[in-house]
Amino acid sequence: MSNSVISEGKTTAEAVENGLKILKVSKDKVEIKVLENENKKSFFSILAPRVVKVELTLKENKEKIEKKTEIINKEYNSNINEIETAKVDVEKFLKQFINKINDKIVYNLKIEDNTIIVNIEGNSYGNLIGYRGETLNAMQIILSSIANKKVKERIKLILDIGNYREKREKILEELAEKVSKTVLKNGKNITLEPMNAFERKIIHSKLQENPRIETYSIGEGDSRRVVIAKK
């Protein structure tokens, strides 16, 4: 059996339900992508019945995900000498970079579980985080490139600024709880603002144990959003 199917209906809910019947699975077992929105109107919709198309793709089972995670982790460099060298290169770059933009900002680097951990603290570092962490993520990509410039195997690097990632996680978990209560009260699905993969994962993880709520993602790229729905 194919692991994905495109189905149709008069509404998104009906199209999803038809797809679930074809795949013979429950809604929590699939990723949902809306191909043609029920709100999309045209001149020809006056003459023809409105049709919503969705693509349903089976999620990988837990064992496959764990196995893939193991493989990814094994791909990271475990050579401590190369990691130490990469840490020095990253620190050299940071020293020059920070001195040029703000001498009130401090940073520290450490190696933990074969990963270079970079933390930036101090005053007036907000411009290094950016809107919803966009600048922070861009900086992490730059630092990762520097760390991996001279090595054969990939070195993992994580950057955090002002404990932003932990704070953002707490905010999103609180948002997930608040929205889920609204969904249960009103019985209507709520689509959140576009989020990156890291943020969507927080929402999904927070609500996955709620027996009355389900979550799924729609859209593509930077426009991908989480939908919170009542089971």
N, C-alpha and C positions, 0 to 999 in steps of 0.2 A: 504494500500500500504506500502511496506517495505521502511524504511528510508535510505537504502543503496542498491547499485547494483554494480556488477562487469561487465564491458563491454570491448570489444576488438576492435582493429582497426589496420591498417597498420602503423599508427603513433600515438603518444600520443594525438595529437589534434583530430584525427578521433575517437579514443577510447573514449575520453571525450565527444565528440559530440554525439556519439551513446548512452552513458549513460544518457546524458541530455534528449535525446528524450524519453528514457524509463521512467525516473522520471518525465518528463514533467515540467521541471523547467529551469531557466537560470543559467549560470555558477556561479554567485555570491551567489547562494543559497546553494552551496554544498562545502564540503571539498574534496579535490582530493588527492588520494594516488596512486602512480605508483607502480604496482605489478611486471610488467615485462617491462624493459626499451627498447626503440627502438634501443638504442646504444649497447645493449648487444648482442654479436655475439658468435656463436659456429660453430663447424664443420657442424652440422646438419642444420644450417640456409641456407646452400648452396642448400640443397635438398628440404627444405620446406619453404613456404612463412613466412615472419617475422610477428609476431603477438605481439602487445602491449596490455597488460592488465592493467586496472586502476579500482580502487574502488572509487565510488562516494557516499558520505554520506551527507544526508540533514543536514544543519545547524539548530540549535535550533532557534526558532523565538525569537524576542526581548523580548516578555513578559515572556517567559520561562527562559531566561537568567537573567532578572531582578529579577524574583521570586527566582531563585536559589541563586542569590547574596544576597538577603534578608535573606534567610535561613542560608547561610554561616555566614553572619554578626551576626545573632542572636546566633550562636553557640559560638561566642567569649565571654569571661568572662566579665561581667559588674560589678562585685563586686570590688569596688574601694579599699577596704582594702586588698584584695588578690593581686590586681594589684600593690599597693604600696609595699607590701612585696616582690613581684617578682622583682620589680624595685631595691630594696635594694640588693637582691641576685645577680642580673646582675651587679650592680655597684661594688660589692665586687670582683666579678670575673674580671671585666675590670681593676680595680685598680691593682690587682696582675699581670695580663697579660701585661698591658701596661708598667708597671715599669720594667718588665723583658726584653722587646724587644726594647723599645725606650722611654726615658724619655722626649723627645721633643714633643711627641704626647699628645694632650689634648682631652678630651671627655666630653660630657654632655648628660644627660638623662632627659626626660620629659614625662609626661603622657598627651596624647591628644586624645579625643574621645575614651577613654578606650583602648588606644594603647600605648605601651611603644616605644618612639622614641629615638633612640641612634644615636648621631652624633659624628664622630671622625674628628679632625682637627689637624693642626700642620705641622711639617716638616718631610720629608722622610716617608710618609705613603703609598707610591706606592706599596710596597710589600704586604700591607694588602688588596689591591684591586685585584691584580692579572690580568691575561690575560682576557680581556672582563668581568671583575668583578667576576671571578670564586672564588677567595679567599674571596671576600666580601660576596658572597652568602653563602659560607661554614661557615663563621663566624656568619652570621645571623641565620643559622640553629642551631649552637652551643648555641648562646645566647637565642634563642627561647626555646631550651631544658632546659636551666637553669631556665628561667622564668616560665616554666610550670612544673617544678619538684615537687612542693609542692601543686599544686592546682588541683581541680576536673574538672573545666571547662577551656577550652583553652584560653590562653592569647595571644593577637596579639602583635608582636614586629617587628619593622622595623629598619634596620641599614643602615646608609649612611656614606660614608667616603669621605671627601673633596668635598662634593656636586657632587659626581660621577654620581649618578642616573640622576640628572637633565642635567648634561653635556652630558651624553651618549644619553639621549632622544633627545637633540638638534642635536647631530651628526647624529643619525639615521633618524630624520625627514628631515634633509638636504640631506642625502643619498637617501631617498625615493623620494624626489622632483627631484633630479638630474637624478636618474635612470629612473623615469617615463617619463621625457622629452626625454631621449635617446630611450626609447621604442616607444614613439609616433613618433619620427623622423625616426627610422629604421623599425618599424613595427614588431620587433622580441621580443619574451619573454626574460626576463633576470632573472636568478635564483641567489639570493643573497647567501652569505656565511651562514653556519649553525648558528642559533641563538637560545637562550632560549625563553621560552614562553613570558616573559616580553618584550624582544626586538622585537619579531615577532608581538606582539600586537601593539607596537608603529608604525611599518610600516603599518599594516592593518588600523589602526585608522587614520593615516596621509593621506592615499590615498582613504579612503572609500567615500569621497565626490566628488572625481574626476569623472565626468561622462564619461570620455574616457578611464579610467584605471580600472583594476580589479586586485585583489591580492588573492592568495591562497597558502596553504602550502603543501609541499611534503616531504616524508621521515619520519623517525621515530627517537625518542629519541634525542640524541645529534647531529644527522645528519639532523634534520628537518630544512628545508629552506623555505623562502618566494619566490614565483614566482610573478613577476610584469609583467602583460600582457595588451595588448591593447584590448579594448572591440570590 
